[in-house]
Amino acid sequence: MNWLTNYIKPKLQSLVKKRDVPRNLWIKCPCEKQTMIYYKDFEKSLGVCNECGTHMRLHSETRIKFLLDDKKYEIIKVPPCKIDPLSFKDKKKYKDRIKQAKRKTKQDDAVVLAEGKIEGINVLLVVFDFNFMGGSMGINVGNSIVKATEISVKKNLPLIIIPSSGGARMQEGILSLMQMPRTIAAIQKVKDNKIPYIVILSDPTTGGVCASFAMLGDILIAEKGATIGFAGRRVIEQTIKESIPDNFQTADYLLEHGMIDMVVHRKDLKSKIYKILKFIKKEN
């Protein structure tokens, strides 16, 4: 019996056992048509819907891999500070929200720092991940941006930031809002050293992130269809007592009104950044 149960039975079970079906086999486009996209096609198109051209949100790791040469890069760790400085709790403890976000994204916080090359030019990337509490900016995110500026100045590396954020992290209160002037001061050091600072505005770039370092780039590039702005539509309309255009706070609207320099398709981002950096280096 031991031979049957220990050897034959497991062999038979392995033959009839159901294969694991990958999760997220299909991804739904957030457009009106809600097109279903096969996950392999999603990866090939860099998260751009082939039907409507919607640029969907990407994990920070995916962005880093398609922007940097040969998918080779060094992740720079920033020591995290105290979690939950205000002992905040709403429907759930802030500590629990942080733990959940870490499990979901496998990251320490909403930004990742990566050093690598774009077409042979050394750069430093700061990439936000909206999946980590809406990419919100707390103390640790502020620390990461300050650290990135220090490395940029020390190594003379062009700094590229890709925000995707709902703004300041409410669970950290005034400490989160303090990151706005703090990051602005840090970015100014990069500018004082005449190091290129490029911002790629992805969907969404809003709130305190938009109102601070995100709009200070020497070159402001936006992805197609990205929502970019400080306050929401309802708040603005209630404040000014007027209705605003349907395409208000979109990448195309901001380009039309001179707020950004260009709107670029995601597949062209790497080549566009390379051309900009090459031109700047030539001028210097």
C-alpha positions as CSV (number, residue, x, y, z in Angstrom):
1,M,0.0,0.0,0.0
2,N,2.8,2.4,0.7
3,W,4.1,2.0,-2.8
4,L,0.6,2.8,-4.2
5,T,-0.1,5.7,-1.9
6,N,3.4,7.2,-1.8
7,Y,4.4,6.9,-5.5
8,I,1.5,5.9,-7.8
9,K,-1.1,8.2,-6.3
10,P,1.0,11.4,-6.5
11,K,1.9,10.6,-10.1
12,L,-1.7,10.2,-11.1
13,Q,-2.7,13.4,-9.3
14,S,0.0,15.4,-11.1
15,L,-1.4,14.3,-14.4
16,V,-4.9,15.4,-13.7
17,K,-4.1,18.4,-11.4
18,K,-5.4,21.7,-12.7
19,R,-2.8,24.1,-13.9
20,D,-2.6,27.4,-12.1
21,V,-4.3,30.1,-14.1
22,P,-2.3,33.4,-13.9
23,R,-4.1,36.3,-12.1
24,N,-5.0,39.4,-14.1
25,L,-5.1,37.4,-17.3
26,W,-7.2,40.3,-18.7
27,I,-7.0,44.0,-18.0
28,K,-9.9,46.4,-18.4
29,C,-9.2,49.7,-20.1
30,P,-10.7,52.6,-18.0
31,C,-12.1,54.3,-21.2
32,E,-15.8,54.4,-22.0
33,K,-15.6,51.2,-24.1
34,Q,-13.9,49.3,-21.2
35,T,-11.9,47.3,-23.7
36,M,-10.5,44.0,-22.3
37,I,-6.8,43.7,-23.0
38,Y,-4.8,40.4,-22.8
39,Y,-2.1,40.9,-20.2
40,K,0.7,39.9,-22.6
41,D,-0.6,42.5,-25.1
42,F,-0.7,45.0,-22.2
43,E,3.0,44.4,-21.5
44,K,3.9,44.7,-25.2
45,S,2.1,48.0,-25.6
46,L,3.6,49.4,-22.4
47,G,0.1,49.7,-20.9
48,V,-1.4,51.7,-23.9
49,C,-4.8,50.5,-25.1
50,N,-4.5,49.6,-28.9
51,E,-8.2,50.5,-29.3
52,C,-8.4,54.0,-27.9
53,G,-4.8,54.9,-27.0
54,T,-5.5,55.3,-23.3
55,H,-2.3,55.4,-21.3
56,M,-3.0,53.2,-18.3
57,R,-1.1,53.4,-15.0
58,L,2.0,51.3,-14.7
59,H,3.9,49.8,-11.8
60,S,7.2,51.6,-11.1
61,E,9.2,48.5,-12.0
62,T,7.7,48.4,-15.5
63,R,8.4,52.0,-16.2
64,I,12.0,51.7,-15.1
65,K,12.6,48.6,-17.2
66,F,11.3,50.1,-20.5
67,L,13.1,53.4,-20.0
68,L,16.6,52.2,-19.0
69,D,19.0,50.5,-21.3
70,D,19.0,46.6,-21.3
71,K,16.7,46.7,-18.3
72,K,19.9,47.2,-16.2
73,Y,19.8,49.6,-13.3
74,E,20.6,50.0,-9.6
75,I,17.8,50.5,-7.1
76,I,18.8,53.1,-4.5
77,K,17.4,52.4,-1.1
78,V,16.4,55.3,1.2
79,P,16.2,54.3,4.9
80,P,12.5,54.7,5.9
81,C,11.7,57.0,8.8
82,K,9.1,56.4,11.6
83,I,5.8,55.0,10.3
84,D,2.6,56.7,11.5
85,P,4.1,59.8,13.2
86,L,0.6,61.0,14.2
87,S,-0.9,57.6,15.2
88,F,-3.6,58.2,12.6
89,K,-6.7,56.1,12.3
90,D,-9.8,56.4,10.2
91,K,-11.7,53.3,9.1
92,K,-8.3,51.5,9.4
93,K,-5.1,52.2,11.2
94,Y,-2.5,54.0,9.0
95,K,0.1,51.4,10.0
96,D,-2.2,48.7,8.6
97,R,-2.7,50.7,5.3
98,I,1.1,50.9,5.0
99,K,1.6,47.2,5.5
100,Q,-1.2,46.4,3.0
101,A,0.4,48.8,0.4
102,K,3.8,47.2,1.0
103,R,2.4,43.7,0.4
104,K,0.6,44.8,-2.7
105,T,3.5,46.6,-4.4
106,K,6.5,44.9,-2.7
107,Q,7.9,48.4,-2.2
108,D,8.9,50.4,0.9
109,D,6.8,53.5,-0.2
110,A,5.3,55.2,-3.2
111,V,8.6,56.0,-5.0
112,V,11.5,54.1,-6.4
113,L,15.0,55.5,-7.1
114,A,16.9,53.9,-10.0
115,E,20.2,54.8,-11.5
116,G,20.9,53.6,-15.0
117,K,21.4,54.7,-18.6
118,I,19.2,56.0,-21.4
119,E,20.8,55.3,-24.7
120,G,24.2,55.4,-23.0
121,I,23.6,58.6,-21.0
122,N,23.7,58.1,-17.2
123,V,20.5,59.3,-15.5
124,L,18.7,59.1,-12.1
125,L,15.0,58.1,-12.1
126,V,12.5,58.8,-9.4
127,V,9.4,56.8,-10.3
128,F,6.0,57.0,-8.4
129,D,3.7,54.0,-8.1
130,F,0.0,54.9,-7.9
131,N,-0.7,51.5,-6.5
132,F,1.0,52.5,-3.2
133,M,-1.7,54.5,-1.5
134,G,-2.4,56.5,-4.6
135,G,1.2,57.6,-5.0
136,S,0.6,60.0,-2.1
137,M,3.5,62.1,-0.8
138,G,4.5,61.6,2.8
139,I,7.7,62.0,4.7
140,N,9.4,59.0,3.2
141,V,8.6,60.2,-0.3
142,G,10.0,63.6,0.6
143,N,13.1,61.9,1.9
144,S,13.5,60.0,-1.4
145,I,13.3,63.1,-3.5
146,V,15.8,64.9,-1.3
147,K,18.1,61.9,-1.5
148,A,17.7,61.8,-5.3
149,T,18.7,65.5,-5.6
150,E,21.8,64.9,-3.4
151,I,22.9,62.0,-5.6
152,S,22.1,64.0,-8.8
153,V,24.3,66.9,-7.6
154,K,27.1,64.6,-6.3
155,K,27.4,62.5,-9.4
156,N,26.2,65.2,-11.9
157,L,23.4,63.0,-13.1
158,P,20.4,64.3,-15.0
159,L,17.3,63.9,-12.7
160,I,14.1,62.5,-14.2
161,I,11.0,62.3,-12.0
162,I,7.8,60.5,-13.1
163,P,5.0,61.5,-10.7
164,S,1.7,59.6,-10.5
165,S,0.0,60.8,-7.4
166,G,-3.1,62.1,-5.8
167,G,-1.1,64.6,-3.7
168,A,-0.1,64.9,-0.1
169,R,-0.7,61.9,2.2
170,M,-3.5,63.0,4.5
171,Q,-2.6,60.4,7.2
172,E,0.6,62.4,7.9
173,G,-1.2,65.8,8.2
174,I,1.0,68.9,8.2
175,L,4.1,66.7,8.1
176,S,3.1,65.7,4.6
177,L,2.3,69.3,3.5
178,M,5.8,70.2,4.7
179,Q,7.3,68.0,1.9
180,M,6.1,70.6,-0.7
181,P,8.5,73.4,0.2
182,R,11.1,70.8,1.2
183,T,11.2,69.1,-2.3
184,I,11.1,72.5,-4.0
185,A,14.2,73.6,-2.1
186,A,15.9,70.3,-2.9
187,I,15.1,70.6,-6.7
188,Q,16.5,74.2,-6.6
189,K,20.0,72.7,-5.7
190,V,19.9,70.6,-8.9
191,K,19.0,73.7,-10.9
192,D,21.7,75.8,-9.2
193,N,24.3,73.2,-10.4
194,K,22.9,73.5,-13.9
195,I,22.0,69.8,-14.0
196,P,19.0,68.9,-16.3
197,Y,15.8,68.2,-14.5
198,I,13.0,66.6,-16.6
199,V,9.5,65.7,-15.3
200,I,7.3,63.2,-17.1
201,L,3.7,64.0,-15.9
202,S,1.7,60.7,-15.9
203,D,-1.9,60.1,-14.9
204,P,-2.7,61.5,-12.4
205,T,-0.4,64.3,-11.3
206,T,-2.5,66.2,-8.8
207,G,-2.7,68.0,-5.4
208,G,0.5,68.8,-3.5
209,V,2.7,66.9,-5.9
210,C,1.5,69.0,-8.8
211,A,1.8,72.2,-6.7
212,S,5.5,71.5,-5.8
213,F,8.4,69.8,-7.6
214,A,6.3,68.3,-10.4
215,M,5.8,71.5,-12.3
216,L,9.4,72.8,-11.9
217,G,11.1,70.7,-14.6
218,D,13.4,72.4,-17.1
219,I,11.4,70.3,-19.5
220,L,7.8,69.2,-18.8
221,I,6.6,66.2,-20.7
222,A,3.1,64.8,-20.3
223,E,1.8,61.4,-21.3
224,K,-1.2,61.4,-23.6
225,G,-4.5,61.9,-21.6
226,A,-2.8,62.4,-18.2
227,T,-4.8,64.4,-15.6
228,I,-2.7,67.2,-14.3
229,G,-3.9,69.8,-11.8
230,F,-4.1,70.9,-8.2
231,A,-7.7,70.9,-7.1
232,G,-10.5,68.8,-8.5
233,R,-13.1,69.9,-11.0
234,R,-16.0,70.2,-8.4
235,V,-13.9,72.3,-6.0
236,I,-12.8,74.7,-8.7
237,E,-16.3,75.2,-10.1
238,Q,-17.7,75.8,-6.6
239,T,-15.0,78.3,-6.0
240,I,-15.2,80.4,-9.2
241,K,-18.9,79.8,-9.6
242,E,-18.4,78.9,-13.3
243,S,-18.3,75.7,-15.3
244,I,-15.0,74.6,-16.8
245,P,-14.2,72.9,-20.1
246,D,-14.6,69.1,-20.4
247,N,-10.9,68.7,-21.2
248,F,-9.8,70.9,-18.4
249,Q,-6.6,69.7,-16.5
250,T,-5.7,67.2,-19.3
251,A,-2.3,67.0,-20.9
252,D,-3.6,68.4,-24.2
253,Y,-5.3,71.3,-22.5
254,L,-2.2,72.3,-20.6
255,L,-0.1,72.0,-23.8
256,E,-2.5,74.3,-25.6
257,H,-2.3,76.9,-22.8
258,G,1.5,76.8,-22.5
259,M,1.7,75.0,-19.2
260,I,3.8,72.1,-20.4
261,D,6.3,71.6,-23.2
262,M,5.1,68.5,-25.0
263,V,2.7,65.6,-25.0
264,V,4.5,62.3,-25.9
265,H,3.2,58.8,-26.6
266,R,4.7,56.3,-24.1
267,K,6.5,54.3,-26.7
268,D,8.4,57.4,-27.8
269,L,9.4,58.6,-24.3
270,K,12.8,57.0,-24.2
271,S,13.9,58.4,-27.6
272,K,12.5,61.8,-26.7
273,I,14.3,62.0,-23.4
274,Y,17.6,60.9,-25.1
275,K,17.3,63.6,-27.7
276,I,16.7,66.2,-25.1
277,L,19.6,65.1,-23.0
278,K,21.9,64.8,-26.0
279,F,20.9,68.4,-27.0
280,I,21.6,69.8,-23.5
281,K,25.0,68.0,-23.3
282,K,25.9,69.4,-26.7
283,E,25.0,72.9,-25.7
284,N,27.1,72.6,-22.5
